[in-house]
Amino acid sequence: MTFKGIIEKNGGNAWTHFIMVPEKITASFQKRKIKRLIATFNGECKTNCALIPNGKGSCFININNETRKKLNLQLGQEVLIELVEDKSKYGMPMPEEMQELLAIDDEADQLFHKLTPGKQRSLLFMIGKPKSSNKRLEKAVVITDYLKSTNGKVDFKELTNYIKEFNQSGGSLKF
């Protein structure tokens, strides 16, 4: 489903830039109980997203800084958006490094798969962010070590500190 939308900004810190989704499109996805989507902006940049209710009966999708910078999009600018159902298992791509790690580490695999889908997506996003495969693998190892140390409980503030401590200790894994 394709539509044109305007980049807007809310005053809060959680989601800053967003695009309202026409009610007809929102209703079509909601009728089929589809929440996770892949958005393509101006036919170039794909990103995983979700329909987020605005509390007034409508929904929006976020447009992150990376996408806006890549396409040179500004507040108030019109953008062409194509939305399709995200049929992936996790609602976003599984980094190859994490997939391989979970395949050889049963404990990490079990702990990861006991997490809620939202926490799984957040961790996959964190792991997939670095451009280097070695850095993605390093992050996957540190995050799975954290999961083991907390018996699968995730406190994102604590996890961030755990990663910072690893980095500050000169913790570069040797591959």
C-alpha positions, 0 to 999 in steps of 0.5 A, spaced: 500 500 500 502 506 497 501 513 500 504 520 500 505 523 507 508 529 511 514 528 516 511 531 522 515 532 529 512 531 536 514 534 542 516 528 546 523 525 546 520 518 545 518 518 537 520 525 534 519 524 527 513 521 524 508 520 518 501 519 519 498 513 515 491 514 512 485 511 516 484 506 510 491 503 510 491 503 517 484 499 517 486 494 512 492 492 516 488 492 522 483 488 519 488 483 518 491 483 525 498 486 522 502 490 526 509 489 523 511 493 517 516 494 512 516 501 510 520 504 503 521 511 503 521 514 496 522 508 493 529 507 496 530 506 503 527 500 507 526 500 514 522 495 519 516 499 523 510 498 526 503 502 526 503 506 532 496 508 535 496 516 536 490 515 541 485 519 537 483 513 533 489 514 527 496 511 527 503 513 525 509 510 523 516 513 525 521 515 520 528 515 524 534 520 523 538 515 519 533 514 514 531 522 514 539 523 513 540 518 507 534 521 503 535 528 505 528 529 508 526 535 512 520 536 517 514 538 513 516 535 507 512 530 503 515 523 502 512 517 498 511 511 503 510 504 501 508 499 506 508 491 506 507 486 511 513 484 515 513 477 515 519 475 518 520 471 524 522 477 529 519 483 525 526 485 523 532 482 520 536 477 524 543 479 524 547 473 521 552 473 527 547 473 532 544 467 528 550 463 528 551 464 535 545 462 537 546 456 533 552 454 537 550 456 544 544 453 547 543 457 553 543 463 549 538 461 544 533 459 550 534 465 553 533 469 547 527 466 545 524 466 552 524 474 551 518 478 549 518 479 541 519 487 543 525 485 547 528 480 541 527 486 536 530 491 541 536 486 542 537 484 534 537 492 532 542 493 537 546 487 534 545 489 527 547 497 528 554 496 527 557 496 520 563 491 521 561 484 522 566 483 527 563 489 531 556 485 530 559 479 533 562 482 538 556 485 540 552 479 540 557 475 544 556 481 549 549 481 549 548 473 550 553 474 556 549 479 559 543 474 558 546 469 561 548 473 567 541 475 568 538 469 567 534 472 561 532 478 564 533 484 560 534 491 563 536 496 558 539 501 562 543 495 565 545 492 559 547 499 556 552 500 562 554 492 561 556 494 554 560 500 556 564 497 561 566 491 556 568 497 551 571 501 557 575 495 559 578 495 552 574 489 551 575 487 544 574 480 542 579 476 538 577 472 532 
